[in-house]
């Protein structure tokens, strides 16, 4: 069958399954909100235990990272992501999942060449460019303050 690129695009659009946008949006909102609410509950617990707000925020972040990594390791985060879609992309838990998932996927290749080398496959560029952006921002801030 010989098609022009435009005909092919029309064919693909016609054959592709329709995405349930409203359902996906609602699930993402509810699950993302539930993750954030869990984080708030954890932080409130740390505050009630006497931590100051800065330390409670740090402890909350560490707890959410741990829970996300644990859920990823046990396979629960992937099941949740299949159900909730973008709702699991809450930055701190999604980032922890992005670090742990490749490590698990490549563990059969060994500790150094598999897990350690592939752990930052997805998260590495985020760390590198985030660090670079913060350095550039710091330099600009220092130059503007002088």
N, C-alpha and C positions, 0 to 999 in steps of 0.2 A: 504494500500500500504506500503510495507516494503522497505526502501531505506537505503543505507549506507550514512554516512555524506557527502562523496564526491559526490555521486549521487544527493543528496539533494542540495548541493551547485551549481552543474551544472544546476539543474532544476530552482533554484531561479535566477541564472544569466541569463538563457534563458528567463524566464518569466518577469523579471523586466523591466520596461520601460527604454529606453535609455535616458540618460541625454543630453540635448543640450549644451555641454560644451562650444563651441565657443560663442553661444548666451549668456549664463550665465556669461561668463567671460567678454564679451563686456558690458553687462548691469551693472555688478559690477564695472567695471572700470569707466564707464560714470557717474553712480550715485555717487559713492564714490568720483570721481573727482569733481562733481557738489557740493557735500557737502563741500569739502575742498575749492573750489572756493568761495562758499558762505561765509565760514569762513574768507577767505582772504579779500573779499569785506567788511565784517563787520569790520575787523581789520583796513583796510585802512580808513574806515569812522571814526573810533575812533582816528586814527592818525591825520586825517585832522581836527578833533575837538580839537586838541592840547594835547592829552594824550601822555605821553612818551611811548616808545615801550613796556616796562615791564607792565605798567598799561593798555595799549591797548590790550596786549596779555591776561591779566587777564579778562578784560571786554569782550573780544571776547569769551573766554572760558565760562564765565557765561552766555552770550547771547546764545551761541550754546546749552548749557545745558538746559536753559529755553525753547528755541524753540523746542528742542527734547522732553522734558517732555510734553510740550503743545501739540505737534503733537501726542505723544503717548496717552495722555488723550483724544484727539479728534478722535482717531482711524486712523489718517493719516499715522503714522509711520509704523503700521502693513501692511497697504495697499502698502506702498512704499517698505517695506521689501519683501512682496510676489512678487512684480514686479522685484525688483533689487537684491534680494538675499544678497550675501556677501557685496555688495556695501554699505549697511547701517551699516556695522560693523566698520565704522570709529570710532576710540577709544572713543572720548568724547561724540558723539551723541549716539553711540551704548551702552555705559555704562549708560548714563542717561535713555535710553529706558529700559535697564535691571533692573534698580532700580524701575522705575515707573510702568512697566507692571505688576509685581506680586502684587503691592499695589492695582492696579485697579482690578485685577482678584479676590482678596480676600477681597474687601471692604464690601461685604455682610456679612462677619463674624465679623464685628465690627471694630472700629478704632484701639484698642490696639491689640486684638488677630488676627485680619485680616490684615489690612493695615500695621500697624507698625511692627508686627511680621514677616510678609512675604515680606516686602519691600526689605530686603537684602538677600532674598533667593538665588538669582543668584549672585548678586554683593558682598555679604558678604565675600565669600571665596577670592575673588579678593582683597578686602580691607584688610582682615586679612593677607594674604600671601604677599601682596604688602608692608604692614607696617612691617611685620616680615623681609622681604628681605631688606628693607631700614635700619632697625636696625642692621641687621647682616653686611650689607655693611658699615654702619657708624662705627661699632666696628672694622672691618677689616681696614678701612681707618685710624682710630685713632691709632691702633696698629702699622700700617706700618709707620705712620708719627713720632712715638716716637723713 
